[in-house]
Amino acid sequence: MSRMHNPAHPGDVLREYLPDDLPVTEAAKCLGVSRQALSALLNRRAGISAEMALRLEAALGTSAEMWVQMQAAHDLWQARQQGRPKVRRIAA
């Protein structure tokens, strides 16, 4: 099974969607979120929630599923870097 190597954080991708001349404060107003919330996402201190994915879908014309899947891929890759947790198999 082939796995993507180190998927991009959604905040990095979001930077590509936002116009270079759009201040974070203005983008946050357009999305209906606080400047702090958007800044945390853009600076990789927060991830994409389902609610934020819906906001991005409406504001950018993207799909909410794209953002949620991107976040899941990033989170799963990060978790795999920590190694497999110690668990016992559950017999069905």
Secondary structure, 3 states (H helix, E strand, C coil): CCCCCCCCCHHHHHHHHCCCCCCHHHHHHHHCCCHHHHHHHHCCCCCCCHHHHHHHHHHHCCCHHHHHHHHHHHHHHHHHHCCCCCCCCCCC
